[in-house]
């Protein structure tokens, strides 16, 4: 139970690591207001003693706020985790607020943060995923078939829409392409609904792929991909690279102004978020009903929004004027 996150602040050569049990899904909002607000948000509670970061099983969000290099590296939030166009719209607005900073999405999740801190990857990676196994389709829920697989052999281009695997990794070469009905090209998909894509060029022996979400340990996944004689290319979240190789594959993108409007509306709803500990409230309710139990983990490590809400309102108004069609 929780939305666990590591928050790291580097300033004047000092590195402080913080833990929050509940904020990972709010980082898209809490990191919108600029570096001073972000650092104040992290510093609401004491830094944790020296030790490892959260690993890839537990970590659902993280932010590295580096004042010395003027760099923000982060992942987390809600819809922006899976929706690439929405995330790009948010990052564009973040960069406008974090002027002079290098604002980056951590495509490798907590592994990217570990690398940036010079930590060993073994500290945060619990295992390296192997092949996916058989890729299947959902007949009852076709929207779940959100992984796009394409294969080019000679002049023949084939396409499949399948359910994405639970774990990260790459296809098993003995089980790819998928043994399910093919999709008919041309095809148009909403980029915000697609989990990722894999493209195999049989003749050139190149396997390329992209993921909408973060993917911890992606470098190790590529190294152990199990495709001897093939070059592996990671496009990160650039679905456009996939479309460029498959002329009849189109990823439609919603209007950026509308995406920004929705993001700013969401941020406005959480502008005065109060720190809460749902685990404590749940335990109190269960105790009243006669249940016995205990809370495991530091669920009290929770943060609310910080700073002057009026100034954050002005930031929203400025972004609305710059990035949306509304006044």
Secondary structure, 3 states (H helix, E strand, C coil): CCCCEEEEEEECCEEEEEEECCCHHHHHHHCCCCHHHHHHHHCCCCCCCCCCCCCCCCCCEEEEEECCCCEEEEECCCHHHCCHHHHHHHHHHHHHHCCCCEEEECCCCHHHHHHHCCCCHHHCCCCCCCCCCCCCCCCCCHHHCCEEEEEEECCEEEEEEECCCCCCCCCCHHHCCCCCCCCCCCEEEEHHHCCEEEEEECCCCEEEEEECCCCCCHHHHHHCCCCCCCEEEECCCCHHHHHHHCCCEEEECCCHHHHHHHHHHHHHHCCCCCCCCHHHHHHHHHHHCCCCCCCCCCCCCCCCCCCCHHHHHHHHHHHHHHHCCCC
